[in-house]
Amino acid sequence: MSSLGRKFALRRGMTALCAGAWLACAAGNAQALDSSLTATGASEDLQDSLKTASAVMSAGDRGLDNVQELIAAAQADYQTLVQVLYDRGYFSPVIHIRVDGREAAYIDPLALPSRIDRIAIEVAPGPQFRFGTAEIAPLAENTAMPEAFAPGAPASTGAIRDATAAGVQGWRDAGYAKATIDSQRITANHAAARLDAQVRLRPGQKLRFGKLIVAGNSDVREEAVQRIAGLPTGETYSPETLQTVNTRLRRTGTFSTVTLHEAETANPDGTLDVTTTLEDMPKRRISFGVEMSSNAGLDLSMAWMHRNLFHGAERLRIESSIGNIGGSEDIEGRLGIRLDRPDRLGPDDSIFYTFDIEQLEREHYSVSRTSLGIGARRVFSPDLVGEVAVVGMYANADDAFGDGRDFEYLGLPITLEWDKRDNPVNARGGHLLRLETMPFFGLSGSKSGGRLMADARAYRSFGATGRLTLAGRLQLGSVVGPAQSEVSPDLLFFSGGAGTVRGQPYDSLGIDVGGKTAGGRSFLGASVELRGQITDKISAVGFLDYGAVDASSFIGSDTASHSGAGLGVRYDLGGFGPVRFDLAYPVGGDTGEGLQYYIGIGQAF
């Protein structure tokens, strides 16, 4: 038997001894233990890995303190430490584990000592081996093999394992779903400190997707699951496609569990069936929101959602809100309904219906508006989503240009969102870009035009632990076509408040019209925050906001502007995002004075 074979035999023997000790002996007395591990000639990193893996060295932390437990830990460490050394390329190790001077491997499990005072582990790693032969065949075309598996490279079982996995994955990516290891030959030449590794793969048959079989305890109709999943029956098998199917089912928000299992064997026609096991989320959910600022008062919101309304994973969301409670303006409110049907258009598309009725009471205008729409949503990738809709809109407004003015529009809102943030509710890295454009066609004498809004955000963390985050935001808006007086005021732009410039009163910056203030046809907003994490839950924030509004469709050099700055604190609530408290003061412009405060859930942006 080779030295490598003897080592594997020794490991099996140690496992048997360990099991015997546990089954044959009664519990011993609890005691303190003096343990040590030395590895002569090993690097500091390797010594740390050995100590971390050793059951003896962690016995105190794990509460192992009687004779039977300590003997079992010592005997198990032979196998554990050998595996650590093999993974690092040391294939000729010598390991001694002495329990009060006796080799642990030879302690009779039926005649254990009455107590243990000291366990000393001595490791002689031996030379680090290098690969002589490093061969895996056959390989599928374009298979990316790890650089660590090559002749002359430091040898390790980890490198062999990673290379083998890459070889099998290469065949699976090419459509050979049942690719596996056919044989492997690993030979250690101890005299030359060389390891020869030869692995043969068995690709099997190239397969195509068969049926999607729906299992589990779900109330969603099977045909709806089939449409949403979009498994391409008849096309060449692909693990990436399976991941896409999984993602499509998960993003409906209907299922708490989605698992995909390939059939053990292919069908005679060369197809491979896939079974998806689904478990439903609770069908109904209710949520609440609250936000407060010193000028606008208290805003309350509530949303109710049904996740599977017609048993097709449809999502009905009803939102209601009341604002300006205790604020300087009259109370305003909104009721919004949206129904999403993911099983209507295709696996990456869905159809939605919207209805909104809202009363807006702002310092410079009030609007009663209603809208009804139908649209489609397209998921281009996990990071890129788009929507297009046709919406009928009616508004009755009182503003700087008169009272009781009616506006009727047929709008075509188009939205595109590219979200690469690492955490949507508390980002520390990545970016978000959201573009909204809406051509609107006037009805009953209303003027036609278009509205554009862009919102770009970026985040970057610094330091070894990423506890310092720089966040920036840029907003651009424009209305083209009609004059200010010919547009419903809710389509125009104001600046000031929590969403634009903190420290300035809400919607305080606009365009002067005969001593009154109207919205502008263009808007520029910029914000920067420096967020510092103090504890795991608490963060401090410093920020500066800027806003500008112009009467024309583009910001000019003489555009009116204002700014605000302040400090804030955040308390992280986990998946809900942080509770936010900001204090801000105006530092530019003449639209406000005095300290403003803001309370809400989630980062400001």
HUHUWO-V160190 format. One record per backbone hydrogen bond with DSSP energy under -1.0 kcal/mol. CO is the residue of the C=O (numbers start at 0). NH is the residue of the N-H. Records with the same first field share a line. If there is no record, write none. Layout:
BEGIN
CO=NH ; NH
END
This chain:
BEGIN
1=5
2=6
3=7
4=8
5=9
6=10
7=11
8=12
9=13
10=14
11=15
12=16
13=17
14=18
15=19
16=20
17=21
18=22
19=23
20=24
33=118
35=120
37=122
38=41
42=46
43=47
44=48
45=49
46=50
47=51
48=52
49=53
55=58
57=61
58=63
64=30
65=69
66=70
67=71
68=72
69=73
70=74
71=75
72=76
75=79
76=80
77=81
78=82
79=83
80=84
81=85
82=86
84=89
85=88 ; 156
88=128
93=123
95=121
96=103
97=119
98=101
101=98
102=105
103=106
107=110
116=33
117=99
118=35
119=97
120=37
121=95
123=93
128=154
129=194
130=151
132=196
134=198
136=200
139=142
145=148
147=149
149=152
152=130
155=159
156=160
157=161
158=162
159=163
160=164
161=165
162=166
163=167
164=168
165=169
166=170
167=171
168=172
169=173
170=175
171=174
174=176 ; 206
175=178
179=201
182=199
184=197
186=195
188=193
192=129
193=188
194=131
195=186
196=134
197=184
198=136
199=181 ; 182
201=179
206=236
207=271
208=233
210=273
212=275
214=277
220=224
221=225
222=226
223=227
224=228
225=229
230=232
231=234
234=208
237=241
238=242
239=243
240=244
241=245
242=246
243=247
244=248
245=249
246=250
249=252
253=280
256=278
258=276
260=274
266=269
269=207
270=266
271=209
272=262
273=212
274=260
275=214
276=258
277=216
278=255 ; 256
282=306
284=304
286=302
288=300
290=298
291=598
292=296
294=327
296=292
297=324
298=290
299=321
300=288
301=319
302=286
303=317
304=284
305=315
310=220
313=308
314=339
315=305
316=337
317=303
318=335
319=301
320=333
321=299
322=331
323=326
324=297
331=322
332=358
333=320
334=356
335=318
336=354
337=316
338=352
339=314
340=343 ; 350
345=348
347=378
349=376
350=340
351=374
352=338
353=372
354=336
355=370
356=334
357=368
358=332
359=366
364=361
365=397
366=359
367=395
368=357
369=393
370=355
371=391
372=353
373=389
374=351
375=387
376=349
377=385
382=418
383=379 ; 380
384=416
385=377
386=414
387=375
389=373
390=410
391=371
392=408
393=369
394=406
395=367
396=404
397=365
398=401
401=398
404=396
406=394
407=442
408=392
409=440
410=390
412=388
413=436
414=386
415=434
416=384
417=432
428=421
429=458
430=419
431=456
432=417
433=454
434=415
435=452
436=413
437=450
438=411
439=448
440=409
442=445
448=439
449=479
450=437
451=477
452=435
453=475
454=433
455=473
456=431
457=471
458=429
459=469
461=467
466=532
467=461
468=530
469=459
470=528
471=457
472=526
473=455
474=524
475=453
476=522
477=451
479=449
482=485
483=486
487=490
492=519
494=508
495=506
496=499
500=496 ; 503
504=507
508=494
510=517
512=515
515=512
517=510
519=492
520=478
521=549
522=476
523=547
524=474
525=545
526=472
527=543
528=470
529=541
530=468
531=539
536=571
537=533 ; 534
538=569
539=531
540=567
541=529
542=565
543=527
544=563
545=525
546=561
547=523
549=520 ; 521
555=558
559=548
561=546
562=586 ; 587
563=544
564=584
565=542
566=582
567=540
568=580
569=538
570=578
573=576
576=572
577=601
578=570
579=599
580=568
581=597
582=566
583=595
584=564
587=562
595=583
596=293
597=581
598=291
599=579
END
